[in-house]
Amino acid sequence: MRRTAIALVAVLAITAWPATAAPRKHGKRAKVHRTAGPASQERLADLTQAAPPAPTPPAPDPLLPSFVSVGAKEFSLTLSRPLVGKGGVRIELRNNGEDPHNLVVSPEGTHTPLASFSTLGPGTYERRSVTLDPGRYQLWCSLEGHEANGMSVTLRVQ
């Protein structure tokens, strides 16, 4: 493509060069022979009608992870990452505390459960897949008093 463009510029420069500006040899004008026949004009027209370069496709978004681990202990929830990709998301609840804990996933601002995890004893974990649309989700422990004592965290989905 670049060679074609360079050749086109060279052809245009040669055909547009005025006869008065032709190089002189020993004080005399050099003879300039121009052929303005239909064949040369057609070739020039064909070169100028070249298709524009295809647009470069946008770079793909980096893949967002589809897994998040939630660490639960008295009285906090900790996410392994704050952002995951939309669609099927594997959520793991790990009880790192000394008391039982569970987990509920709800759209932010509601307590409408999209997914609920079992109440887990210390040192245990549970994994489950949840389909999430882009947005913000509240993950919280529904055992009495746990959310009020800080067992709530926000997960963003893009």
C-alpha positions in Angstrom: 0.0 0.0 0.0 2.9 2.4 0.9 4.6 1.6 -2.4 1.4 2.4 -4.3 1.1 5.7 -2.5 4.8 6.6 -3.3 4.3 5.7 -7.0 1.2 7.8 -7.2 2.9 10.8 -5.7 5.8 10.4 -8.1 3.5 10.1 -11.1 1.6 13.2 -10.0 4.8 15.2 -9.5 6.1 14.3 -12.9 2.9 15.1 -14.8 2.3 18.3 -12.9 5.9 19.6 -13.3 5.8 22.8 -15.5 7.8 22.9 -18.7 9.4 26.2 -17.7 10.9 24.6 -14.6 12.6 21.8 -16.5 16.3 21.5 -15.8 18.7 23.4 -18.0 21.7 22.0 -19.7 24.5 24.5 -20.5 22.1 27.4 -20.4 19.6 25.9 -22.7 16.2 24.5 -21.9 16.0 20.8 -21.9 13.3 19.2 -24.1 10.4 17.9 -22.2 8.3 15.3 -23.8 4.8 14.9 -22.5 2.4 12.2 -23.5 -1.1 13.2 -22.7 -2.8 10.4 -24.5 -5.9 8.7 -23.1 -4.0 5.6 -21.9 -1.8 7.5 -19.5 -4.8 9.4 -18.2 -6.7 6.2 -17.6 -3.8 4.7 -15.7 -3.5 7.8 -13.6 -7.2 7.8 -12.9 -7.0 4.1 -11.9 -4.3 4.9 -9.4 -6.2 7.8 -7.9 -9.3 5.6 -7.5 -7.6 3.1 -5.2 -9.8 2.0 -2.3 -9.1 3.7 1.0 -7.3 1.6 3.6 -9.6 -0.5 5.8 -10.2 1.0 9.2 -8.3 -0.5 12.0 -10.6 -2.4 14.3 -10.6 -1.1 17.9 -8.4 -3.0 20.3 -10.4 -5.5 22.3 -11.1 -4.8 25.9 -8.9 -6.8 28.2 -10.7 -9.8 29.5 -12.0 -9.2 33.0 -11.8 -12.1 35.5 -14.8 -14.2 36.1 -13.9 -15.4 39.6 -13.9 -13.7 42.9 -13.1 -15.1 46.4 -14.8 -13.6 49.4 -13.1 -14.0 52.7 -15.3 -13.8 55.7 -14.2 -13.3 59.3 -15.5 -11.4 62.4 -16.8 -8.9 61.2 -15.7 -8.2 57.7 -15.9 -9.4 54.1 -12.8 -9.1 51.9 -12.9 -9.5 48.1 -10.0 -11.0 46.2 -10.7 -8.4 43.5 -13.2 -5.5 43.3 -14.2 -5.9 39.6 -15.3 -8.9 37.5 -16.7 -9.3 34.0 -20.4 -9.6 33.2 -22.0 -13.0 32.6 -21.2 -16.2 34.5 -19.2 -15.3 37.7 -17.8 -17.9 40.0 -18.0 -16.7 43.6 -16.2 -18.5 46.4 -17.1 -17.8 50.1 -14.3 -18.8 52.4 -15.0 -18.7 56.2 -11.6 -17.6 57.6 -13.2 -16.7 61.0 -14.1 -18.5 64.1 -17.9 -18.1 63.9 -20.4 -19.3 61.2 -20.9 -17.0 58.2 -23.0 -17.0 55.0 -23.2 -14.8 51.9 -26.0 -13.2 50.0 -25.6 -11.4 46.6 -28.0 -8.6 45.8 -28.1 -5.7 43.4 -26.7 -2.6 45.3 -29.4 -0.7 47.2 -31.7 -3.7 47.6 -31.8 -6.8 49.8 -33.3 -8.9 47.0 -31.2 -12.0 46.9 -29.8 -13.1 43.5 -27.8 -15.9 45.1 -27.4 -17.2 48.7 -24.6 -19.3 50.1 -25.0 -21.8 52.9 -24.0 -21.0 56.4 -20.4 -22.2 56.7 -18.4 -23.3 59.7 -14.9 -22.0 60.3 -12.3 -23.2 57.8 -14.8 -24.2 55.1 -15.7 -22.8 51.7 -18.4 -23.0 49.0 -18.3 -22.0 45.3 -21.2 -21.2 43.1 -21.8 -19.6 39.7 -24.0 -16.6 39.4 -25.0 -14.7 36.2 -24.4 -11.0 36.7 -25.2 -8.0 34.5 -23.0 -4.9 34.5 -23.5 -2.9 37.7 -22.8 -2.9 41.4 -23.7 -5.7 43.8 -23.8 -5.9 47.5 -22.4 -9.0 49.1 -23.4 -9.4 52.8 -23.7 -11.9 55.6 -27.4 -12.4 56.5 -26.8 -13.9 60.0 -28.3 -11.7 62.7 -26.2 -8.6 63.4 -23.4 -9.5 61.0 -24.2 -7.0 58.3 -24.7 -4.3 60.8 -21.3 -5.1 62.3 -19.5 -4.6 58.9 -20.0 -7.8 57.0 -20.9 -6.1 53.7 -18.9 -5.3 50.6 -19.5 -4.0 47.1 -18.6 -5.9 43.9 -18.5 -4.1 40.6 -19.4 -6.0 37.3 -18.5 -4.6 33.8 
